[in-house]
């Protein structure tokens, strides 16, 4: 269920994690649940035709990542023992990204050849993909309870606040407080220095996306 939330300064949409649809990978290595993307599929966009895309993936087995030329990628470990992402040049490992603790982050180019190795069984991760010629995206972790008296401020063309662990109580601007459970996302279109207060013991992933002006 997608719920519109009233605020005078921005358009807010609440996306419930329980309503996300799981799509199996072609290679059988896992499933993906798309949280949001632009343009949206119903607007005629093909699966790889996006400016930005946010999703949650369950990775069941080791293997290579799909290639996305011109795309900047950010992965965050949500649950499981984790995985190691090897940047490959032929048979040589050039660099490894270790995601072994919850909320560990890896950033890499979509055209880089990546081989994933699971540490100990299946994992779940959060994926942000942004086509770098058309937009830029930033991701940071907000931990509830660390700054109870210091509201965070968000700006951008689109902001997504994904609940990595919950429940947390989020108050965006002048809107009423919302409870986000694990997997829920608050999408904010057009925020301009919108102050968000966060309470609870969980954590949010705060994603800010800005379109390239031409």
C-alpha positions in Angstrom: 0.0 0.0 0.0 1.2 3.5 -0.9 -0.1 6.2 1.3 0.1 10.0 0.6 1.1 12.0 3.6 0.3 15.7 4.0 3.0 18.4 4.4 3.0 22.0 3.2 6.6 22.0 1.9 7.0 18.7 0.0 5.1 15.7 -1.5 5.4 12.7 0.9 4.6 9.1 0.0 4.8 6.2 2.4 5.7 2.9 0.8 5.1 -0.2 2.9 7.8 -2.9 2.7 5.2 -5.7 3.1 3.7 -4.7 -0.2 6.9 -4.9 -2.3 6.8 -7.5 -5.0 9.7 -10.1 -5.2 11.1 -10.7 -8.7 13.4 -13.7 -9.1 16.8 -13.2 -10.8 17.2 -14.9 -14.2 20.2 -16.9 -12.9 18.3 -18.1 -9.8 20.7 -16.5 -7.4 18.2 -14.4 -5.5 15.2 -12.1 -5.7 14.8 -8.3 -5.9 12.1 -6.1 -4.5 12.0 -2.7 -6.2 11.2 0.1 -3.8 11.1 3.0 -6.2 12.6 4.1 -9.5 12.5 6.9 -12.1 11.0 6.7 -14.6 8.4 4.3 -13.2 7.7 1.1 -15.1 4.1 2.1 -15.7 5.5 5.1 -17.6 6.9 2.7 -20.2 10.4 2.3 -18.8 12.3 -1.0 -19.5 13.9 -2.8 -16.5 17.4 -1.2 -17.3 16.1 2.1 -18.4 16.2 4.2 -15.3 17.7 7.5 -14.0 17.7 6.1 -10.5 16.5 2.9 -8.9 16.3 1.7 -5.3 15.7 -1.9 -4.4 16.2 -4.6 -1.8 17.8 -7.9 -2.8 18.0 -11.3 -1.2 21.2 -13.0 -2.4 21.1 -16.8 -2.1 24.3 -17.8 -3.8 27.7 -16.5 -4.9 28.2 -15.2 -8.5 28.8 -12.2 -10.7 26.9 -9.0 -10.6 25.0 -7.7 -13.6 26.8 -4.9 -15.5 25.3 -1.4 -15.6 27.4 1.0 -17.7 27.3 4.6 -16.6 25.7 3.8 -13.3 27.0 4.5 -9.8 26.1 1.8 -7.3 25.8 1.7 -3.5 25.1 -1.4 -1.5 24.3 -1.7 2.2 24.2 -4.9 4.1 20.8 -5.3 5.8 21.0 -8.8 7.3 22.9 -12.0 7.1 26.5 -12.8 7.7 27.4 -10.7 4.7 29.4 -10.9 1.5 32.7 -10.0 -0.1 32.5 -8.1 -3.4 35.6 -8.6 -5.5 36.5 -6.1 -8.3 38.0 -8.2 -11.0 40.5 -7.6 -13.9 40.5 -10.8 -15.7 41.4 -13.4 -13.1 42.9 -10.9 -10.7 41.1 -9.3 -7.8 41.9 -5.6 -7.9 39.9 -4.6 -4.8 37.5 -6.2 -2.4 34.6 -4.6 -0.5 33.8 -6.4 2.7 30.2 -6.2 3.9 30.3 -8.2 7.1 28.6 -6.0 9.6 25.0 -4.8 9.4 24.8 -1.4 7.6 28.3 -1.8 6.0 28.4 0.2 2.8 30.1 -0.5 -0.6 30.3 2.0 -3.4 31.5 1.1 -7.0 30.9 1.7 -10.7 28.2 -0.3 -12.4 30.6 -1.1 -15.3 33.1 -2.7 -12.9 33.2 -6.5 -13.0 32.1 -7.7 -9.6 32.1 -11.2 -8.2 30.2 -11.7 -5.0 31.2 -14.3 -2.3 28.8 -15.1 0.6 30.4 -15.3 4.0 27.9 -17.8 5.5 24.6 -18.2 3.8 22.1 -15.9 2.2 22.1 -12.1 2.8 19.8 -9.2 2.2 21.1 -5.9 0.9 19.9 -2.5 -0.1 20.8 -1.2 -3.6 21.0 2.3 -4.9 21.7 2.8 -8.6 22.1 6.2 -10.2 22.9 7.0 -13.8 25.8 9.4 -13.3 25.2 11.6 -16.4 21.6 12.3 -15.4 21.7 12.5 -11.6 23.8 12.1 -8.4 22.9 10.2 -5.3 24.1 10.3 -1.7 23.4 7.8 1.1 24.0 8.1 4.8 22.9 6.1 7.8 20.7 7.7 10.4 20.7 5.8 13.8 17.8 6.6 16.0 18.5 7.5 19.6 22.0 8.9 18.9 20.8 12.5 18.4 17.3 12.7 19.9 17.3 16.5 20.1 18.9 17.2 16.8 16.5 16.8 13.8 18.1 16.0 10.5 17.6 18.2 7.4 17.0 16.8 3.9 17.2 18.5 0.5 17.2 17.3 -3.1 14.9 16.6 -6.0 13.9 13.3 -4.3 14.7 11.9 -0.9 14.1 8.4 0.3 14.1 7.4 3.9 14.3 3.6 4.1 13.9 1.9 7.4 16.8 -0.6 7.7 15.7 -1.7 11.2 12.7 -0.6 13.1 10.3 0.4 14.3 11.3 4.1 14.3 9.1 7.2 14.6 9.7 9.8 11.9 8.3 13.3 11.9 8.9 15.0 8.5 8.5 18.8 8.6 4.9 19.8 9.6 3.4 16.4 8.9 2.2 14.1 11.7 4.6 11.5 13.1 4.8 8.2 11.2 5.9 4.8 12.4 8.2 3.1 10.0 8.7 -0.7 10.3 11.6 -2.6 8.9 11.5 -2.3 5.1 9.2 0.7 4.9 10.2 3.8 2.9 9.1 7.4 3.1 9.6 9.1 -0.3 9.9 12.9 -0.3 9.6 14.8 -3.6 11.0 18.3 -3.7 12.2 18.8 -0.1 14.0 22.1 0.5 15.8 21.9 3.9 13.0 19.8 5.3 13.7 19.0 9.0 13.0 15.4 10.1 12.9 14.3 13.7 13.7 10.6 14.4 12.9 8.6 17.5 13.3 4.9 18.5 16.1 2.4 18.5 16.4 1.5 14.8 18.1 3.0 11.8 17.2 4.7 8.5 19.1 4.9 5.2 18.8 8.5 4.0 19.1 8.8 0.2 19.2 12.2 -1.5 19.0 12.3 -5.3 19.6 15.5 -7.4 19.0 15.6 -11.1 21.7 17.1 -13.4 20.7 20.5 -14.7 21.4 21.1 -18.4 
